[in-house]
Amino acid sequence: MAGEKHRVITRHPDRPEIDKALLDGTPLRNIVERYGTSLGALSRYRDDVLSQIPEQVADDPRIEEARENAVETVVEEINGVMRFSNRLDDLNHKIDGVLQAAEKKQDLTAQTSAIREARSLLALDAQVRIQMMEVVSEADKMPKEIRVVLVGDASPVPEEDLL
């Protein structure tokens, strides 16, 4: 049931605009923000729709250029998420340092504040990791250029790595 995977998109009231944005190479995160879809559903929809382009159209150099632009955009988005995740790690280390200093000084106000920040940071980090896991779980369906960025290898992702 391939159509079931992205039913949210096929029934979306702004589907023509979503289709145009995809064909124009608009970054997926921009489409998600603009139309309130999930990244996973949009990615599956894009892959299914682009895979159904008739061969004579697929040979059109504009299609290959659009594909390359889409791959480049996805790679940029993945790299951006990875940089963001690294920043979260940096902030976590700083918060740990603040918490340790507050504990040393027995400053309960600063300890409480650091713990709240750490809790917020952990929640955000969990959201980012869940979204990345959703993307990685779809890596087998992605062009090799994207798989290399996601998993460091263009070969198919072993099933046990997805669990």
VENHUVEN-V521256 format. One line per field, one symbol per residue. burial: + if it has 9 or more other ideal C-beta (glycine too) atoms within 8 Angstrom, else -. A space follows every 10 residues. Layout:
BEGIN
burial->???
END
This chain:
BEGIN
burial->----++-+++ -+--+--++- ++---+-+-+ ++--+-+-++ ++++++++++ --+------- --+--++-++ +-+++++++- +--++--+-- ++--++-++- ++-------+ +-+++-++-- ++-++--++- ++-+++-++- -+--++++-+ +-----+--- ---
END
